Amino acid sequence: MRILIVGGGMAGWTLAGLLRRRGITPTIVERVGEYSRVGFWIGLYPFSANTLRETGGYDRYAKGSLAQEHYVMRDSEGHDLQDMSFAEVLGRIHGFMGGLQRADLLDILRDGGAGADLRMGMTVTALEQSDDVVQVTFSDGSTGEFDVVLACDGIHSATRTLLTGDAREGLTDWGYTAFTWWAPRQDAVANNCVEFWGAGGLFGLYPLADRINAIAGMPTPKGLSDMTQEQIVTAVREHFADYPEPVRTALAHAADDTVFPWAMVDHKAKEWIHGRVALVGDAATGFLPTAGVGASNAIKSAAVLADELGRADAATIPLALRLWEQRTRDRVEANQAASRTLAKMMFVKGHTVAKVRDTMLKHYPVEKVAKDVLHSNTHAW
Ligand SMILES: Cc1cc2nc3c(=O)[nH]c(=O)nc-3n(C[C@H](O)[C@H](O)[C@H](O)COP(=O)(O)OP(=O)(O)OC[C@H]3O[C@@H](n4cnc5c(N)ncnc54)[C@H](O)[C@@H]3O)c2cc1C
C-alpha cells in the first residue's frame, strides 16, 4: 500500500511507527526543515501511552515522564476547591498520567517510526483523486501517486484547506491566550498539576522532574502580535498580581524564559474523510489544552487507524477509513466536549459568577466533567 502522511507530529509518527510494524513503509512529508524543541508539558493518559508499547518506546516514556499524583484546583486566593488523585482514578487500570516535554515525546515516536520515507521541509500543494488513487503535487514541484493520504498536519491543517477551500472551517477562537514558560520546581507544587481558577484568568503549574511548566490563561490582550516579550511579561504579571504562592514565584521567573503565547483555538471538522484522504489528530479535531487530552486523542486515534489500515488492501482502504471513523469519532468528540465544558467553567469573567462557580466546584467533582476522558481509558475504541 502506498500511504502518504502529511505532517510529522504526534499522529503522523504514531501512524508511521505502527504501519512499519505492519510491513508498510509510508512516506511522511513534514513542513519544517528541522524539528525545534519548541513545546511544553504534554500529559498522556494510559489509553494513549499504551500505544508506545507497540511502537517500542514505552519504557523510555515511563522513565522519562513524571507520573502526576494529584490534580489540585484552587480559587484565585488559594483556597482548595478540589483534589483528585490520578492514582485513584487511573490506578484501577494500572495506568498513570505521565507529564513530559512535547519534544521528548516526539523523539520517542520518531524513533518508533524510523525507516519511513521521510521528506523534511516539504508539503503538499495539490491533491487530485479518483476512486482508486490520489495524485499529489509536492512543494518542490515533484508528484506522487498514493492509495491513501493521511493529513496529520495539525490544527491549522493546510491539507484540510486544500480539501474544503476554507482555512477557517470548524475553528473556534475562545478569545483567550495561554502564556506559557518554564519555571523552576517548587515544593508547593511537588508532582501535582495545580491550578488556580480566577475570574477571567487561570494559572496552571504542571511539573516535570526538573522544572515546571507555568501556564497563565487570560483574555487575549489587544495588539498582542505587536507586543515585546517585556510587555507580555508585564501584562501577565499584572493580570495575576493578586494570586498567591506558588503563582508568585512562577511569575517572578517569567522573564527567565521566552513566554510563548498559545492562542486558545480549537477545531471540529465537519468531515473527517474526503474520498481517499483522511484528516487525523488535530487536523480533524483540535483540542483546547484544558483537559490535557489533545495529544492522547491524536495518538490513540492514529493507532486505531493503523489497526484498520493493517487489515486493508489498496482496494478496501475506503472501508478501513469508515471503520476507523466509526471506532473513534464519537469518543474523540466527547473528549473535545469535555475540554470545552472545562474551558467554559475556567474562562468565566465576572467575580460574582466566579464565586458561584467556585461554590459549585466544591460539590461537583471534576471527574464528572471529565468522565468521557476517563472512560476513554476503560472503554473500547
Ligand atoms: C511546535 C508545537 C508545539 C506544541 N506544544 C504543545 C505543548 O506544549 N503542549 C500541548 O499540550 N500541546 C502542544 N502542541 C500541540 C500538540 O502537540 C497537538 O495538539 C497534538 O499532539 C495533536 O497532534 P497532531 O499530530 O494532530 O498535530 P501536531 O502534533 O501539531 O503535528 C502537526 C505536524 O504537522 C506539521 N505540519 C503543519 N503543517 C504542515 C504542512 N502543511 N505540511 C506538512 N507538515 C505540516 C507540523 O510541523 C507538525 O510537525 C504543540 C504543537 C506543535 C506543532
The ligand as an SDF file (V2000), in Angstrom:
LIG
                    3D

 53 58  0  0  0  0  0  0  0  0999 V2000
    5.5810   23.0240   17.7400 C   0  0  0  0  0  0  0  0  0  0  0  0
    4.3890   22.5350   18.5460 C   0  0  0  0  0  0  0  0  0  0  0  0
    4.4140   22.6490   19.9430 C   0  0  0  0  0  0  0  0  0  0  0  0
    3.3430   22.1890   20.7020 C   0  0  0  0  0  0  0  0  0  0  0  0
    3.4070   22.2900   22.0550 N   0  0  0  0  0  0  0  0  0  0  0  0
    2.4360   21.7380   22.8080 C   0  0  0  0  0  0  0  0  0  0  0  0
    2.5210   21.7420   24.2490 C   0  0  0  0  0  0  0  0  0  0  0  0
    3.4620   22.2420   24.8230 O   0  0  0  0  0  0  0  0  0  0  0  0
    1.5300   21.1630   24.9680 N   0  0  0  0  0  0  0  0  0  0  0  0
    0.4480   20.5800   24.3600 C   0  0  0  0  0  0  0  0  0  0  0  0
   -0.4310   20.0420   25.0560 O   0  0  0  0  0  0  0  0  0  0  0  0
    0.3290   20.5780   23.0030 N   0  0  0  0  0  0  0  0  0  0  0  0
    1.3050   21.1400   22.2180 C   0  0  0  0  0  0  0  0  0  0  0  0
    1.2030   21.1270   20.8690 N   0  0  0  0  0  0  0  0  0  0  0  0
    0.0180   20.5360   20.2930 C   0  0  0  0  0  0  0  0  0  0  0  0
    0.0220   19.0360   20.3650 C   0  0  0  0  0  0  0  0  0  0  0  0
    1.2710   18.5050   20.0070 O   0  0  0  0  0  0  0  0  0  0  0  0
   -1.0520   18.5940   19.3920 C   0  0  0  0  0  0  0  0  0  0  0  0
   -2.2450   19.2290   19.7380 O   0  0  0  0  0  0  0  0  0  0  0  0
   -1.4290   17.1590   19.4970 C   0  0  0  0  0  0  0  0  0  0  0  0
   -0.3990   16.3900   19.8770 O   0  0  0  0  0  0  0  0  0  0  0  0
   -2.0630   16.7150   18.1950 C   0  0  0  0  0  0  0  0  0  0  0  0
   -1.1280   16.0660   17.3710 O   0  0  0  0  0  0  0  0  0  0  0  0
   -1.1510   16.1500   15.8030 P   0  0  0  0  0  0  0  0  0  0  0  0
   -0.1950   15.1250   15.3220 O   0  0  0  0  0  0  0  0  0  0  0  0
   -2.5270   16.1220   15.2950 O   0  0  0  0  0  0  0  0  0  0  0  0
   -0.5920   17.5790   15.4720 O   0  0  0  0  0  0  0  0  0  0  0  0
    0.8240   18.1960   15.7960 P   0  0  0  0  0  0  0  0  0  0  0  0
    1.4950   17.4460   16.8750 O   0  0  0  0  0  0  0  0  0  0  0  0
    0.6110   19.6390   15.9310 O   0  0  0  0  0  0  0  0  0  0  0  0
    1.6870   17.8910   14.4670 O   0  0  0  0  0  0  0  0  0  0  0  0
    1.4570   18.5030   13.2310 C   0  0  0  0  0  0  0  0  0  0  0  0
    2.7240   18.3780   12.4110 C   0  0  0  0  0  0  0  0  0  0  0  0
    2.4580   18.7420   11.0740 O   0  0  0  0  0  0  0  0  0  0  0  0
    3.4330   19.6460   10.6060 C   0  0  0  0  0  0  0  0  0  0  0  0
    2.7980   20.4700    9.5730 N   0  0  0  0  0  0  0  0  0  0  0  0
    1.9750   21.5350    9.7390 C   0  0  0  0  0  0  0  0  0  0  0  0
    1.5420   21.9730    8.5580 N   0  0  0  0  0  0  0  0  0  0  0  0
    2.0950   21.1770    7.6230 C   0  0  0  0  0  0  0  0  0  0  0  0
    2.0000   21.1190    6.2170 C   0  0  0  0  0  0  0  0  0  0  0  0
    1.2410   21.9900    5.5460 N   0  0  0  0  0  0  0  0  0  0  0  0
    2.7060   20.1640    5.5490 N   0  0  0  0  0  0  0  0  0  0  0  0
    3.4720   19.2790    6.2270 C   0  0  0  0  0  0  0  0  0  0  0  0
    3.5830   19.2760    7.5680 N   0  0  0  0  0  0  0  0  0  0  0  0
    2.9040   20.2110    8.2510 C   0  0  0  0  0  0  0  0  0  0  0  0
    3.8450   20.4090   11.8530 C   0  0  0  0  0  0  0  0  0  0  0  0
    5.1220   20.9940   11.6840 O   0  0  0  0  0  0  0  0  0  0  0  0
    3.8410   19.2970   12.8930 C   0  0  0  0  0  0  0  0  0  0  0  0
    5.0580   18.5860   12.9220 O   0  0  0  0  0  0  0  0  0  0  0  0
    2.2170   21.6090   20.0740 C   0  0  0  0  0  0  0  0  0  0  0  0
    2.1910   21.5050   18.6620 C   0  0  0  0  0  0  0  0  0  0  0  0
    3.2640   21.9560   17.8870 C   0  0  0  0  0  0  0  0  0  0  0  0
    3.2290   21.8130   16.3720 C   0  0  0  0  0  0  0  0  0  0  0  0
  1  2  1  0
  2  3  1  0
  2 52  2  0
  3  4  2  0
  4  5  1  0
  4 50  1  0
  5  6  2  0
  6  7  1  0
  6 13  1  0
  7  8  2  0
  7  9  1  0
  9 10  1  0
 10 11  2  0
 10 12  1  0
 12 13  2  0
 13 14  1  0
 14 15  1  0
 14 50  1  0
 15 16  1  0
 16 17  1  0
 16 18  1  0
 18 19  1  0
 18 20  1  0
 20 21  1  0
 20 22  1  0
 22 23  1  0
 23 24  1  0
 24 25  2  0
 24 26  1  0
 24 27  1  0
 27 28  1  0
 28 29  2  0
 28 30  1  0
 28 31  1  0
 31 32  1  0
 32 33  1  0
 33 34  1  0
 33 48  1  0
 34 35  1  0
 35 36  1  0
 35 46  1  0
 36 37  1  0
 36 45  1  0
 37 38  2  0
 38 39  1  0
 39 40  1  0
 39 45  2  0
 40 41  1  0
 40 42  2  0
 42 43  1  0
 43 44  2  0
 44 45  1  0
 46 47  1  0
 46 48  1  0
 48 49  1  0
 50 51  2  0
 51 52  1  0
 52 53  1  0
M  END
$$$$
